[in-house]
Amino acid sequence: MSAIDEASLWDRLANARKIPLNPTWLGEVFSPSLSAELRFAVAERLGMFAETGWPIIHALIEQHGIHPELIHAAGLCHQPEAKDWLLTQLKQSHDPDVLLLKALSCWGAELTLSQYEQILQLPSQAHRLAGLDLLSFKSHQLQAVELLQLCECTLQDWRDPVVIACIRLLQRRDDIEISTRLAVLVHKGSDAAAEAALRALGCMATTHSKIALKLLSTELTNPERSAHALRQLQQQY
């Protein structure tokens, strides 16, 4: 499509409130030859059509193959058939697109523990961060031990952003097992991970977290971490 035609298509999308879009027309104008930004815009509009959008999205996948914008649209349409298709892609791929994990977010509570194990074991930082974000929709259904078992590989990750993202997920819970695991991170983690774990224990503000902070303030040999633990403890009162 020429630049002029793309400009016309942008105008049509921009005027959707005045002249409602038709999902069939969106399917007809979608093309891999469009600029990436425009492809995403068209696919996103298709996703918003929910049950009428999914058959067209699926037909486009059959016609053009699996493209990131169509994965995104599949997640947006919130249809059971789209979920099944996305889960099939996850099962069949050893290195799934991060967009695939993000597209599954609205069904995060329905994923199985084995599916989460597969996702969180993926090696890249982007995959693990997306997996932790997805797990936030499931974590409230899990026992503390189950959650910690799923998260262990990310808690041992050598990259601080992954560890910190996991800590932020865990701090929403008030279980003694989680307070204990966070205390271990304060002892053995990097400076950034230890700081995040101390803040998490402070935010939890439970009997267990207070005990953990009190022990840390006296047991830590690192003076900065010990002082931080004491500050977090003092803020509880």
C-alpha contacts under 8 A as a table, 3 or more apart, distances in Angstrom:
res1	aa1	res2	aa2	distance
1	M	5	D	6.02
1	M	6	E	6.48
1	M	33	S	6.51
1	M	34	L	6.20
2	S	5	D	5.14
2	S	6	E	6.21
3	A	6	E	5.03
3	A	7	A	6.18
4	I	7	A	5.07
4	I	8	S	6.40
5	D	8	S	5.05
5	D	9	L	6.27
6	E	9	L	4.96
6	E	10	W	6.15
6	E	34	L	7.46
6	E	38	L	7.78
7	A	10	W	5.07
7	A	11	D	6.26
8	S	11	D	5.05
8	S	12	R	6.24
9	L	12	R	4.98
9	L	13	L	6.27
10	W	13	L	5.16
10	W	14	A	6.13
10	W	38	L	7.48
11	D	14	A	4.99
11	D	15	N	6.26
12	R	15	N	5.24
12	R	16	A	6.46
13	L	16	A	5.28
13	L	21	L	7.66
13	L	42	V	7.94
14	A	17	R	7.74
15	N	18	K	5.50
15	N	19	I	6.13
15	N	20	P	7.93
16	A	19	I	4.99
16	A	20	P	4.84
16	A	21	L	5.77
17	R	20	P	5.82
21	L	25	W	7.54
21	L	26	L	7.51
22	N	25	W	5.29
22	N	26	L	6.39
23	P	26	L	4.96
23	P	27	G	6.24
23	P	46	L	6.00
23	P	49	F	6.96
23	P	52	T	7.21
23	P	53	G	6.14
23	P	56	I	7.48
24	T	27	G	5.12
24	T	28	E	6.35
24	T	56	I	7.14
25	W	28	E	4.97
25	W	29	V	6.28
26	L	29	V	5.28
26	L	30	F	6.12
26	L	42	V	6.44
26	L	43	A	7.94
26	L	45	R	7.87
26	L	46	L	6.76
27	G	30	F	5.35
27	G	46	L	7.69
27	G	56	I	6.11
27	G	57	I	7.43
27	G	60	L	7.12
30	F	34	L	7.43
30	F	39	R	6.65
30	F	42	V	6.61
30	F	43	A	7.61
31	S	34	L	5.63
31	S	39	R	7.20
32	P	35	S	7.83
32	P	39	R	7.23
32	P	64	H	7.34
34	L	38	L	6.23
34	L	39	R	5.89
35	S	38	L	5.32
35	S	39	R	6.16
36	A	39	R	5.10
36	A	40	F	6.30
37	E	40	F	5.27
37	E	41	A	6.31
38	L	41	A	4.90
38	L	42	V	6.16
39	R	42	V	5.28
39	R	43	A	6.06
39	R	69	E	6.60
40	F	43	A	5.08
40	F	44	E	5.85
40	F	69	E	4.97
40	F	70	L	7.88
41	A	44	E	5.14
41	A	45	R	6.36
42	V	45	R	5.26
42	V	46	L	6.41
43	A	46	L	4.99
43	A	47	G	6.26
43	A	57	I	7.71
43	A	69	E	5.95
43	A	70	L	6.05
43	A	72	H	7.59
43	A	73	A	5.43
44	E	47	G	5.03
44	E	48	M	6.45
44	E	69	E	7.52
44	E	72	H	7.18
44	E	73	A	5.30
44	E	76	L	7.26
45	R	48	M	5.17
45	R	49	F	6.91
45	R	73	A	7.91
46	L	49	F	5.41
46	L	50	A	7.64
46	L	53	G	5.10
46	L	54	W	7.61
46	L	56	I	7.81
46	L	57	I	7.06
46	L	73	A	6.57
46	L	77	C	7.77
47	G	50	A	5.79
47	G	53	G	5.72
47	G	54	W	6.89
47	G	57	I	7.68
47	G	72	H	7.87
47	G	73	A	4.37
47	G	74	A	6.26
47	G	75	G	7.38
47	G	76	L	4.82
47	G	77	C	4.37
48	M	53	G	7.07
48	M	73	A	7.86
48	M	76	L	6.28
48	M	77	C	5.71
49	F	52	T	5.56
49	F	53	G	4.58
49	F	54	W	7.66
49	F	77	C	6.54
50	A	53	G	5.09
50	A	54	W	6.21
50	A	76	L	7.45
50	A	77	C	4.07
50	A	78	H	6.32
50	A	79	Q	6.63
51	E	54	W	5.62
51	E	55	P	7.53
51	E	77	C	6.83
51	E	79	Q	6.37
52	T	55	P	6.49
52	T	56	I	7.46
53	G	56	I	5.46
53	G	57	I	6.18
53	G	77	C	6.78
54	W	57	I	4.91
54	W	58	H	6.00
54	W	74	A	6.70
54	W	77	C	6.33
54	W	79	Q	7.14
54	W	82	A	6.91
55	P	58	H	5.10
55	P	59	A	6.11
56	I	59	A	4.97
56	I	60	L	6.17
57	I	60	L	5.11
57	I	61	I	6.30
57	I	70	L	6.54
57	I	73	A	7.14
57	I	74	A	6.89
58	H	61	I	5.02
58	H	62	E	6.27
59	A	62	E	5.03
59	A	63	Q	6.12
60	L	63	Q	4.90
60	L	64	H	5.76
60	L	65	G	7.36
60	L	70	L	7.86
61	I	64	H	5.35
61	I	65	G	4.70
61	I	66	I	5.40
61	I	67	H	7.44
61	I	70	L	6.92
62	E	65	G	5.68
62	E	66	I	7.91
64	H	67	H	7.83
66	I	70	L	6.73
66	I	71	I	7.13
67	H	70	L	5.36
67	H	71	I	6.43
68	P	71	I	5.08
68	P	72	H	6.25
68	P	97	D	7.81
68	P	99	L	6.62
68	P	100	L	7.97
69	E	72	H	4.98
69	E	73	A	6.20
70	L	73	A	4.89
70	L	74	A	6.09
71	I	74	A	5.09
71	I	75	G	6.55
71	I	86	L	7.66
71	I	99	L	6.84
71	I	100	L	6.14
71	I	103	A	6.66
72	H	75	G	5.35
72	H	76	L	6.38
72	H	99	L	6.52
72	H	100	L	7.28
72	H	102	K	7.88
72	H	103	A	5.55
73	A	76	L	4.97
73	A	77	C	6.31
73	A	103	A	7.92
74	A	77	C	5.56
74	A	78	H	7.25
74	A	79	Q	7.91
74	A	82	A	5.53
74	A	83	K	7.69
74	A	86	L	7.62
74	A	103	A	6.99
75	G	78	H	5.83
75	G	82	A	6.93
75	G	83	K	7.28
75	G	86	L	7.97
75	G	102	K	7.85
75	G	103	A	4.18
75	G	104	L	5.96
75	G	105	S	7.75
75	G	106	C	7.54
76	L	103	A	7.05
77	C	82	A	7.49
78	H	82	A	6.94
78	H	83	K	7.35
78	H	106	C	7.35
79	Q	82	A	5.13
79	Q	83	K	6.39
80	P	83	K	5.01
80	P	84	D	6.30
81	E	84	D	5.09
81	E	85	W	6.25
82	A	85	W	5.03
82	A	86	L	6.14
83	K	86	L	5.09
83	K	87	L	6.10
83	K	104	L	7.04
83	K	107	W	7.42
84	D	87	L	5.16
84	D	88	T	6.15
85	W	88	T	5.09
85	W	89	Q	6.37
86	L	89	Q	5.10
86	L	90	L	6.29
86	L	100	L	6.91
86	L	103	A	7.86
86	L	104	L	7.06
87	L	90	L	4.92
87	L	91	K	6.12
88	T	91	K	5.08
88	T	92	Q	6.16
89	Q	92	Q	5.19
89	Q	93	S	6.06
89	Q	96	P	7.62
90	L	93	S	5.39
90	L	94	H	7.88
90	L	96	P	6.16
90	L	100	L	7.45
91	K	94	H	7.85
93	S	96	P	5.31
95	D	122	L	7.42
96	P	100	L	6.60
96	P	101	L	7.76
97	D	100	L	5.25
97	D	101	L	7.14
98	V	101	L	5.28
98	V	102	K	6.46
98	V	126	A	6.82
98	V	127	H	5.73
98	V	130	A	6.71
99	L	102	K	4.95
99	L	103	A	5.93
100	L	103	A	5.02
100	L	104	L	6.44
101	L	104	L	5.26
101	L	105	S	6.78
101	L	127	H	7.84
101	L	130	A	6.27
101	L	131	G	6.73
101	L	134	L	7.16
102	K	105	S	5.31
102	K	130	A	6.48
102	K	134	L	7.15
103	A	106	C	7.44
104	L	107	W	5.49
104	L	108	G	6.25
104	L	134	L	7.51
105	S	108	G	4.93
105	S	133	D	7.91
105	S	134	L	5.35
105	S	137	F	7.41
106	C	109	A	7.81
106	C	137	F	7.90
107	W	110	E	5.40
107	W	111	L	6.87
107	W	137	F	7.88
108	G	111	L	5.58
108	G	134	L	5.49
108	G	135	L	6.43
108	G	136	S	7.70
108	G	137	F	5.03
108	G	138	K	5.82
109	A	135	L	7.76
109	A	137	F	5.11
109	A	138	K	4.25
109	A	139	S	7.99
109	A	141	Q	7.80
110	E	138	K	7.45
111	L	115	Q	6.25
111	L	116	Y	7.05
111	L	138	K	7.73
112	T	115	Q	5.17
112	T	116	Y	6.44
113	L	116	Y	5.04
113	L	117	E	6.12
113	L	150	L	7.78
114	S	117	E	4.92
114	S	118	Q	6.28
115	Q	118	Q	5.12
115	Q	119	I	6.31
116	Y	119	I	4.98
116	Y	120	L	5.97
116	Y	131	G	7.36
116	Y	135	L	7.39
116	Y	150	L	7.26
117	E	120	L	5.37
117	E	121	Q	6.08
117	E	150	L	6.16
118	Q	121	Q	5.42
118	Q	122	L	6.76
119	I	122	L	5.52
119	I	127	H	7.29
119	I	128	R	7.15
119	I	131	G	5.87
120	L	127	H	7.41
120	L	128	R	5.38
120	L	131	G	5.69
120	L	132	L	7.35
120	L	150	L	7.50
120	L	151	C	7.55
120	L	153	C	7.28
120	L	154	T	7.17
121	Q	128	R	7.48
121	Q	153	C	6.85
122	L	127	H	6.22
122	L	128	R	6.48
123	P	127	H	7.15
123	P	128	R	7.18
124	S	127	H	5.33
124	S	128	R	6.38
125	Q	128	R	5.20
125	Q	129	L	6.11
125	Q	159	R	7.63
125	Q	162	V	6.62
126	A	129	L	5.26
126	A	130	A	6.14
127	H	130	A	5.15
127	H	131	G	6.00
128	R	131	G	4.88
128	R	132	L	6.15
128	R	154	T	7.27
128	R	162	V	6.76
129	L	132	L	5.17
129	L	133	D	6.24
129	L	162	V	6.02
129	L	165	A	6.92
130	A	133	D	5.06
130	A	134	L	6.16
131	G	134	L	4.99
131	G	135	L	6.09
132	L	135	L	4.88
132	L	136	S	6.43
132	L	165	A	7.12
132	L	166	C	6.53
132	L	169	L	7.49
133	D	136	S	5.37
133	D	137	F	7.68
134	L	137	F	5.89
134	L	138	K	7.50
135	L	138	K	5.09
135	L	139	S	5.84
136	S	139	S	5.34
136	S	140	H	7.70
136	S	169	L	6.53
137	F	140	H	7.34
138	K	141	Q	5.68
138	K	142	L	7.12
139	S	142	L	5.37
139	S	147	L	6.57
142	L	146	E	6.00
142	L	147	L	5.94
143	Q	146	E	5.25
143	Q	147	L	6.24
144	A	147	L	5.10
144	A	148	L	6.10
144	A	175	D	6.46
144	A	177	E	6.59
144	A	178	I	6.78
145	V	148	L	5.15
145	V	149	Q	6.12
145	V	177	E	7.10
146	E	149	Q	5.15
146	E	150	L	6.34
147	L	150	L	5.21
147	L	151	C	6.19
148	L	151	C	4.96
148	L	152	E	5.83
148	L	178	I	7.31
149	Q	152	E	5.36
150	L	153	C	7.26
151	C	154	T	5.37
151	C	155	L	6.16
151	C	166	C	6.97
152	E	155	L	4.97
152	E	156	Q	6.22
153	C	156	Q	5.23
153	C	157	D	6.25
154	T	157	D	4.88
154	T	162	V	6.20
154	T	163	V	5.79
154	T	166	C	6.64
155	L	162	V	7.55
155	L	163	V	4.99
155	L	166	C	6.58
155	L	167	I	7.76
156	Q	163	V	7.18
157	D	160	D	7.47
157	D	162	V	6.63
157	D	163	V	6.23
158	W	163	V	7.87
159	R	162	V	5.70
159	R	163	V	6.65
160	D	163	V	5.11
160	D	164	I	5.92
160	D	190	S	7.61
160	D	192	A	6.61
160	D	193	A	6.25
161	P	164	I	5.17
161	P	165	A	6.05
162	V	165	A	5.19
162	V	166	C	6.32
163	V	166	C	5.13
163	V	167	I	6.23
163	V	193	A	6.47
164	I	167	I	4.96
164	I	168	R	6.27
164	I	192	A	7.82
164	I	193	A	5.92
164	I	196	A	6.22
164	I	197	A	7.87
165	A	168	R	5.20
165	A	169	L	6.43
166	C	169	L	5.07
166	C	170	L	6.27
167	I	170	L	5.07
167	I	171	Q	6.08
167	I	182	L	7.59
167	I	196	A	6.96
167	I	197	A	6.33
167	I	200	A	7.00
168	R	171	Q	5.30
168	R	172	R	7.17
168	R	196	A	7.96
168	R	200	A	6.90
169	L	172	R	6.05
170	L	173	R	5.82
170	L	178	I	6.88
171	Q	174	D	7.30
171	Q	178	I	7.86
171	Q	200	A	5.29
171	Q	201	L	7.05
171	Q	203	C	7.26
171	Q	204	M	6.12
172	R	204	M	7.08
173	R	178	I	7.41
173	R	204	M	7.33
174	D	178	I	7.27
174	D	179	S	7.44
174	D	204	M	6.29
174	D	206	T	6.47
174	D	208	H	7.79
174	D	209	S	7.95
175	D	178	I	5.42
175	D	179	S	6.53
175	D	208	H	7.60
176	I	179	S	5.08
176	I	180	T	6.15
176	I	208	H	5.55
176	I	209	S	7.52
177	E	180	T	5.14
177	E	181	R	6.26
178	I	181	R	5.04
178	I	182	L	6.12
179	S	182	L	5.18
179	S	183	A	6.21
179	S	201	L	6.69
179	S	208	H	6.45
179	S	209	S	5.50
179	S	212	A	6.78
180	T	183	A	5.10
180	T	184	V	6.48
180	T	212	A	6.94
181	R	184	V	5.11
181	R	185	L	6.54
182	L	185	L	5.02
182	L	186	V	6.45
182	L	197	A	5.51
182	L	198	L	7.68
182	L	201	L	7.37
183	A	186	V	5.05
183	A	187	H	6.55
183	A	197	A	7.14
183	A	198	L	7.69
183	A	212	A	6.43
183	A	213	L	7.77
183	A	216	L	7.29
184	V	187	H	5.12
184	V	188	K	6.09
184	V	189	G	7.71
185	L	188	K	5.09
185	L	189	G	4.67
185	L	193	A	6.88
185	L	194	A	5.81
185	L	197	A	6.62
186	V	189	G	5.73
186	V	193	A	7.16
186	V	194	A	4.12
186	V	195	E	7.21
186	V	197	A	6.11
186	V	198	L	6.69
186	V	225	R	7.61
187	H	194	A	7.18
187	H	220	L	6.95
188	K	194	A	7.71
189	G	192	A	7.84
189	G	193	A	5.50
189	G	194	A	5.45
190	S	193	A	5.12
190	S	194	A	5.92
191	D	194	A	5.13
191	D	195	E	6.10
192	A	195	E	5.21
192	A	196	A	6.24
193	A	196	A	5.10
193	A	197	A	6.08
194	A	197	A	5.06
194	A	198	L	6.15
194	A	225	R	7.51
195	E	198	L	5.17
195	E	199	R	6.24
195	E	225	R	7.42
195	E	228	H	7.80
196	A	199	R	5.12
196	A	200	A	6.09
197	A	200	A	4.93
197	A	201	L	6.21
198	L	201	L	5.14
198	L	202	G	6.26
198	L	213	L	7.65
198	L	228	H	7.26
198	L	229	A	6.20
198	L	232	Q	7.12
199	R	202	G	4.98
199	R	203	C	6.15
199	R	232	Q	6.96
200	A	203	C	5.02
200	A	204	M	6.15
201	L	204	M	5.17
201	L	205	A	6.67
201	L	209	S	5.29
201	L	210	K	7.47
201	L	212	A	7.84
201	L	213	L	7.12
201	L	232	Q	7.78
202	G	205	A	5.52
202	G	209	S	7.11
202	G	210	K	7.60
202	G	213	L	7.88
202	G	232	Q	5.16
202	G	233	L	6.75
202	G	235	Q	7.62
202	G	236	Q	7.25
204	M	209	S	6.50
205	A	209	S	6.02
205	A	210	K	6.44
205	A	236	Q	6.50
206	T	209	S	5.15
206	T	210	K	6.11
207	T	210	K	5.23
207	T	211	I	6.29
208	H	211	I	5.21
208	H	212	A	6.23
209	S	212	A	4.95
209	S	213	L	6.14
210	K	213	L	5.08
210	K	214	K	6.13
210	K	233	L	6.30
210	K	236	Q	7.67
211	I	214	K	5.09
211	I	215	L	6.24
212	A	215	L	5.25
212	A	216	L	6.12
213	L	216	L	4.97
213	L	217	S	6.06
213	L	229	A	5.51
213	L	230	L	6.97
213	L	232	Q	7.27
213	L	233	L	5.88
214	K	217	S	5.24
214	K	218	T	6.75
214	K	229	A	7.34
214	K	230	L	7.02
214	K	233	L	6.62
215	L	218	T	5.46
215	L	219	E	5.91
216	L	219	E	5.06
216	L	220	L	5.50
216	L	226	S	6.40
216	L	229	A	6.22
217	S	220	L	6.18
217	S	225	R	7.79
217	S	226	S	4.55
217	S	227	A	6.60
217	S	228	H	7.79
217	S	229	A	5.10
217	S	230	L	5.20
218	T	226	S	6.85
219	E	226	S	7.64
220	L	223	P	7.14
220	L	225	R	6.84
220	L	226	S	5.34
221	T	226	S	7.12
222	N	225	R	5.46
222	N	226	S	6.11
223	P	226	S	4.99
223	P	227	A	6.04
224	E	227	A	5.20
224	E	228	H	6.16
225	R	228	H	5.00
225	R	229	A	6.13
226	S	229	A	5.14
226	S	230	L	6.33
227	A	230	L	5.07
227	A	231	R	6.23
228	H	231	R	5.03
228	H	232	Q	6.23
229	A	232	Q	5.16
229	A	233	L	6.17
230	L	233	L	4.99
230	L	234	Q	6.10
231	R	234	Q	5.12
231	R	235	Q	6.30
232	Q	235	Q	5.27
232	Q	236	Q	6.91
233	L	236	Q	5.43
233	L	237	Y	7.61
234	Q	237	Y	5.76
